[in-house]
Amino acid sequence: TILCGEFRPGHFDGVASVVTRLFNIVRPDSAVFGQKDYQQLVIIRRLQADLHLPIRIVAGPTMREADGLALSSRNQYLAPSDRSRAAGLHRALASCAEKLTAGKGSFPALEKKGAADLVAAGFRPDYFAIRNAADLSAVSAASRSLVVMAAARLGRARLIDNLLVNL
């Protein structure tokens, strides 16, 4: 119900059901899920742990275009005029990650700035969030392993991306 789940009700219930069925049919030793959809990866890891499935969940690295845009089938929905602006999503995440690493700014201020950067680049953000990487819980002063995440619309495309940050 948080992050992408807030904007796509029921989506992750469906993902969990389909993946559980697939695991039960195929019975793999390991399964690779892309890190680009970080929330899905966290949910699949939780599903594996909760159901005590003997499967190793591997995070596949996010593949990117030269300008930083994460490769995704959703990119096909970008109009040519939007494609050049689409890398703004990665730039906003990278800027936030740099500030986190440098200890500049509070979590709420950095989230607000990241969302404002997306709006300035022509996006309609669903969210821009800093969360604990392990479970997507709210961050605190003691948090050290973080993920900076965003989902935003640009034209017809809804783009998602994230960056891991270790403090």
ZAPA-351598 format. One record per residue (C-alpha): x, y, z; residue number from 1; residue in one letter. Coordinates in nm, 2 decimals. Each point is the difference from the previous one (the first is absolute). Last residue first. Example, Ala and Ser with C-alpha at 12.3 -4.5 7.8 and 13.67 -1.06 7.14 Angstrom:
<rs>
<r <1.37,-0.11,0.71>,2,"s">,
<r <-0.14,-0.34,0.07>,1,"a">,
</rs>
This chain:
<rs>
<r <2.61,0.60,0.47>,167,"l">,
<r <-0.09,-0.26,-0.27>,166,"n">,
<r <-0.22,0.13,-0.28>,165,"v">,
<r <-0.19,-0.21,-0.25>,164,"l">,
<r <-0.15,0.17,-0.30>,163,"l">,
<r <-0.36,-0.02,-0.13>,162,"n">,
<r <-0.21,0.01,-0.32>,161,"d">,
<r <-0.36,0.01,-0.11>,160,"i">,
<r <-0.15,0.14,-0.32>,159,"l">,
<r <-0.37,0.04,-0.08>,158,"r">,
<r <-0.02,0.08,-0.37>,157,"a">,
<r <-0.27,0.18,-0.18>,156,"r">,
<r <0.16,0.35,0.02>,155,"g">,
<r <0.25,-0.02,0.29>,154,"l">,
<r <-0.14,-0.16,0.31>,153,"r">,
<r <0.20,-0.05,0.31>,152,"a">,
<r <0.11,-0.28,0.24>,151,"a">,
<r <0.29,0.07,0.23>,150,"a">,
<r <0.23,-0.19,0.23>,149,"m">,
<r <0.30,0.08,0.21>,148,"v">,
<r <0.11,-0.32,0.18>,147,"v">,
<r <0.18,0.00,0.33>,146,"l">,
<r <0.24,-0.21,0.20>,145,"s">,
<r <0.11,0.22,0.29>,144,"r">,
<r <-0.31,0.10,0.20>,143,"s">,
<r <0.08,0.12,0.36>,142,"a">,
<r <-0.14,0.35,-0.07>,141,"a">,
<r <-0.32,-0.16,-0.11>,140,"s">,
<r <-0.14,-0.14,-0.32>,139,"v">,
<r <-0.36,-0.13,-0.05>,138,"a">,
<r <-0.03,-0.36,-0.09>,137,"s">,
<r <0.09,-0.12,-0.35>,136,"l">,
<r <0.10,-0.35,0.13>,135,"d">,
<r <0.38,-0.04,-0.05>,134,"a">,
<r <0.07,0.33,-0.18>,133,"a">,
<r <-0.13,0.23,0.27>,132,"n">,
<r <-0.19,0.27,-0.18>,131,"r">,
<r <0.05,0.33,-0.18>,130,"i">,
<r <-0.30,0.10,-0.21>,129,"a">,
<r <-0.10,0.19,-0.31>,128,"f">,
<r <-0.36,-0.08,-0.08>,127,"y">,
<r <-0.27,0.01,-0.27>,126,"d">,
<r <0.20,0.26,-0.18>,125,"p">,
<r <-0.14,0.19,-0.30>,124,"r">,
<r <0.31,0.06,-0.20>,123,"f">,
<r <0.10,0.31,-0.20>,122,"g">,
<r <0.36,0.05,0.12>,121,"a">,
<r <-0.12,0.26,0.26>,120,"a">,
<r <-0.25,-0.25,0.13>,119,"v">,
<r <0.28,-0.26,0.04>,118,"l">,
<r <0.22,0.25,0.18>,117,"d">,
<r <-0.29,0.09,0.23>,116,"a">,
<r <-0.04,-0.37,0.09>,115,"a">,
<r <0.37,-0.03,0.08>,114,"g">,
<r <0.00,0.32,0.21>,113,"k">,
<r <-0.30,-0.13,0.20>,112,"k">,
<r <0.18,-0.33,0.06>,111,"e">,
<r <0.32,0.18,0.10>,110,"l">,
<r <-0.19,0.22,0.24>,109,"a">,
<r <-0.17,-0.30,0.16>,108,"p">,
<r <0.32,-0.19,0.04>,107,"f">,
<r <0.19,0.29,0.15>,106,"s">,
<r <0.27,0.18,-0.20>,105,"g">,
<r <0.36,-0.04,-0.08>,104,"k">,
<r <0.18,-0.30,0.15>,103,"g">,
<r <0.23,-0.04,-0.30>,102,"a">,
<r <-0.13,-0.35,-0.08>,101,"t">,
<r <-0.36,0.13,0.03>,100,"l">,
<r <0.08,0.29,-0.23>,99,"k">,
<r <0.15,-0.23,-0.26>,98,"e">,
<r <-0.30,-0.23,0.02>,97,"a">,
<r <-0.24,0.29,-0.05>,96,"c">,
<r <0.19,0.12,-0.31>,95,"s">,
<r <0.01,-0.35,-0.13>,94,"a">,
<r <-0.38,-0.05,0.04>,93,"l">,
<r <-0.07,0.34,-0.17>,92,"a">,
<r <0.24,-0.09,-0.28>,91,"r">,
<r <-0.16,-0.34,-0.05>,90,"h">,
<r <-0.34,0.15,-0.04>,89,"l">,
<r <0.14,0.28,-0.22>,88,"g">,
<r <0.10,-0.28,-0.25>,87,"a">,
<r <-0.35,0.02,-0.13>,86,"a">,
<r <0.04,0.36,-0.14>,85,"r">,
<r <0.15,-0.11,-0.33>,84,"s">,
<r <-0.25,-0.28,-0.03>,83,"r">,
<r <-0.29,0.24,0.05>,82,"d">,
<r <0.04,0.17,-0.34>,81,"s">,
<r <0.03,-0.33,-0.17>,80,"p">,
<r <-0.33,-0.12,0.17>,79,"a">,
<r <0.06,-0.24,0.28>,78,"l">,
<r <-0.23,-0.30,-0.01>,77,"y">,
<r <0.28,-0.23,-0.11>,76,"q">,
<r <0.18,0.08,0.32>,75,"n">,
<r <-0.24,-0.22,0.18>,74,"r">,
<r <0.18,-0.31,-0.12>,73,"s">,
<r <0.28,0.12,0.23>,72,"s">,
<r <0.36,0.09,-0.01>,71,"l">,
<r <0.08,0.25,0.28>,70,"a">,
<r <0.09,0.35,-0.14>,69,"l">,
<r <0.35,0.09,0.10>,68,"g">,
<r <0.11,0.20,-0.31>,67,"d">,
<r <0.19,-0.30,-0.14>,66,"a">,
<r <-0.31,-0.22,0.03>,65,"e">,
<r <-0.03,-0.20,0.32>,64,"r">,
<r <-0.02,-0.36,0.12>,63,"m">,
<r <-0.11,-0.05,0.36>,62,"t">,
<r <0.19,-0.28,0.17>,61,"p">,
<r <-0.16,-0.33,0.04>,60,"g">,
<r <-0.08,-0.07,0.37>,59,"a">,
<r <0.01,-0.37,0.08>,58,"v">,
<r <-0.26,-0.19,0.20>,57,"i">,
<r <0.13,-0.34,0.11>,56,"r">,
<r <-0.28,-0.25,0.02>,55,"i">,
<r <-0.08,-0.26,0.27>,54,"p">,
<r <-0.33,0.17,0.08>,53,"l">,
<r <-0.06,0.07,0.36>,52,"h">,
<r <-0.34,0.16,-0.08>,51,"l">,
<r <0.08,0.31,0.20>,50,"d">,
<r <0.36,0.02,-0.13>,49,"a">,
<r <-0.08,-0.05,-0.37>,48,"q">,
<r <-0.30,0.24,0.03>,47,"l">,
<r <0.23,0.26,0.17>,46,"r">,
<r <0.25,-0.03,-0.28>,45,"r">,
<r <-0.27,0.03,-0.26>,44,"i">,
<r <-0.14,0.31,0.17>,43,"i">,
<r <0.35,0.16,0.02>,42,"v">,
<r <0.06,-0.07,-0.37>,41,"l">,
<r <-0.35,0.14,-0.09>,40,"q">,
<r <0.09,0.32,0.19>,39,"q">,
<r <0.33,0.02,-0.18>,38,"y">,
<r <-0.14,-0.01,-0.36>,37,"d">,
<r <0.33,0.10,-0.15>,36,"k">,
<r <0.17,-0.27,0.21>,35,"q">,
<r <-0.10,-0.26,-0.25>,34,"g">,
<r <-0.11,-0.34,0.14>,33,"f">,
<r <0.22,-0.31,-0.04>,32,"v">,
<r <-0.12,-0.33,0.13>,31,"a">,
<r <0.19,-0.28,0.17>,30,"s">,
<r <-0.03,-0.37,0.07>,29,"d">,
<r <-0.32,-0.01,-0.21>,28,"p">,
<r <-0.31,-0.20,0.09>,27,"r">,
<r <-0.17,0.04,-0.35>,26,"v">,
<r <-0.36,-0.05,0.11>,25,"i">,
<r <0.02,0.13,0.36>,24,"n">,
<r <0.22,0.29,-0.10>,23,"f">,
<r <-0.24,0.10,-0.28>,22,"l">,
<r <-0.30,-0.02,0.23>,21,"r">,
<r <0.18,0.22,0.26>,20,"t">,
<r <0.11,0.24,-0.28>,19,"v">,
<r <-0.36,0.04,-0.13>,18,"v">,
<r <-0.15,0.05,0.35>,17,"s">,
<r <0.26,0.24,0.11>,16,"a">,
<r <-0.02,0.21,-0.32>,15,"v">,
<r <-0.38,0.01,0.03>,14,"g">,
<r <0.01,0.12,0.36>,13,"d">,
<r <0.26,0.25,-0.12>,12,"f">,
<r <-0.23,0.15,-0.25>,11,"h">,
<r <-0.30,0.02,0.23>,10,"g">,
<r <-0.01,0.37,0.02>,9,"p">,
<r <0.24,0.17,-0.25>,8,"r">,
<r <0.05,0.35,0.13>,7,"f">,
<r <0.03,-0.09,0.37>,6,"e">,
<r <0.19,-0.32,-0.09>,5,"g">,
<r <0.26,0.20,-0.19>,4,"c">,
<r <0.11,0.17,0.33>,3,"l">,
<r <-0.21,-0.16,0.28>,2,"i">,
<r <-0.30,-0.23,0.00>,1,"t">,
</rs>
